[in-house]
Amino acid sequence: MSSQALASAAPLSESAMEVSPVTLIYWPTLAVAEQAFVAAYVENNYSLAETSRALEIGTHTLQKLLNKPVIRRAITEVQADIDSLDFMNEKWVKAQLLKLFPKVMGEETVPVVNALGDEMEVKKFMPDIAMRILEYVHPKTTAGKANGNTAAVQVTINMGAMGVTAYSEPING
């Protein structure tokens, strides 16, 4: 990022600052270029060299910025703001569970160990776990059970897609 690009970098949105549990005092007083430096410096683990590469600005110029007391205070303030955020909320947990869903549905391979201790990758359908994920992510699917109302659910399994060409026994149930 050139000096011009640094100067035109967007600061934190006002809505992001309103949601912030930490009151930002120094951050709003910084110029846009200074805000871009603070954000890049924190994002690059307080490494001036990494920040220099990310912003494409010399370390000497960035060191001058870092020597300003208001910049150092803003860095401390931004880090406190980041530390105060609770990212492991219910929405995050649901997103992580939904990432597992293709694995438990047998659409993606999962590592397993057989009785001999050999590790391999297989596609394994785990309906009990899939149902638990659905019940957690979308509790309305089980709300009918509490009222005694159960809706019929039809499940279609494409055995041909799974490589099964002949059935030895009919499936009842």
N, C-alpha and C positions, 0 to 999 in steps of 0.2 A: 504494500500500500504506500503510495507516494505521500509527500507532505500535503499536496492538495487533497488527495483522497482522505487523508487523516483529518484534515480540517472539515471535510464534508461528511464525516462519519456521523451516523445518527446517535444521539444520546439515548439513555434509557427513556422509554415512554412514560408519560405521566401516570398512566394506569398501572404500570409496573411499580412506580414509586409509591402509589397510593396503597397497593396491596402489601408493600414491604412492612414487616413487623418492626423494623428498625427505622428510626427517623433519620433520613439522610440530610445532613446539614452542609457538609463540604462539597459533596458530589454536585448538587445543582449550581454551585457557584463557579464550577470549572468551565473553561471553554470546551467546545466540542472536541478539539484535538486532544486536550488534556483528559477528557472523559474516555476517549478512545484508548489513550495510553494506559490509564488506570485499569480499564476493563481487560486490555490485552495482557498487562503485567500480572494481574491476578489470575487470568485464565492460563497463562504460561508458567504457572508455579513460581512466580517472583523471580524469573530468570530474565535478566536484561538482554542476554544474547538471544534467547528464544523470542522475546518481545520484539527485539530489533529485526529478526527475520520475519516475524509475522506482520509487522507494520512496514517493513522495508525502509527503515530509518536507522541511521547510524547510532551506535551505542552512546557516543559522546553527547549527542542531542538528547537522547533519552535520559542519560545520567543527569543532565541539567534539569530536566523535568522532575526527576526523582529527588533532587536536592531541595525542591520547594516544599516548605512545611505543609502547605495546604494540600499538595498532592499526596504526601505521606499520610496525612489525616484522612483524606478521601479513600486511600487504599485500605486503611484500617477500618473505616466505616463500611466500605463495600464488602470486605471480608466478614465483618460482623453480620451484615445483612445476609450474606450467603449462608453463614453458619446457623442463622436463626430459622432458615426455611426448613419445613418438614416435608421432604419429598416422598416419604414412605406413607402416603395417605391411602385411603381406600381406592381411589382412582388408579394410583400407581400399582397397587396389589392386583387389581383386576386386569390391568394391562399385562402384567407379568404372567398371570394365569392364562390369558388368551394367547400369549406366545407359546405356551405349552400345548394348547389345544390340538394343533395338527399332529403333534407327536402321540398324544393319547388316542387320537382318532385313527392312528395307523397310517397317516399320510406321509410321515417323515420317519426316518430310521432313528432308533434309540439304542444305546449300548446295553448289552445284556451279557451275563456270565452264565455258562451252562454248568451242569453238574461236575464236569471235569475241570472246571476253572478256566475254560477258554473264553475269551472275550470276543464278541462279534457284534455287528450292527444288524438289527432286524427292524421290520415294521411290525409293531405290536399294537393291537386294538385293546384299549383298556376302558371298557364302558363304564365301570364304576367311578373311575377318576374323571372321565369326561362328564358324567352326570353331576358329580360334585362341583366341577368347575362351572357348569351351566347353572346349577342351583345357587352358587355364590354370586356369579356375575349378574344373573338375571333372576332374582328371587320370585318373580311373578310366575315362573314355571311351576313352582311348588305351592303357590298360594291356594290353588284349587284343592289340594290335598287336605289342607287345614279345614276347609269348609265341607269336606266330604265329596266335593265335585272333582272327579278325575276325568280328564279328556283322553280319548284314545290317541295314541301316537303311532304312526306307521313308520317303520324303519325299513329301508330298502338297502340290501347289501349286494353289490355287483360282484358276485363270486368270480365271474370271468375276468374282471379287471385284476382280481387278486391271484389269478393264475390257476384257479380251481376249475377243472373241466368236467369232472364227474362227481356225483354224490354217492356215497356208500349207504347213507340212511336218510330218510326224509327228516326235515326239521319240523318238529311240532311245537306249538306254543305260541 
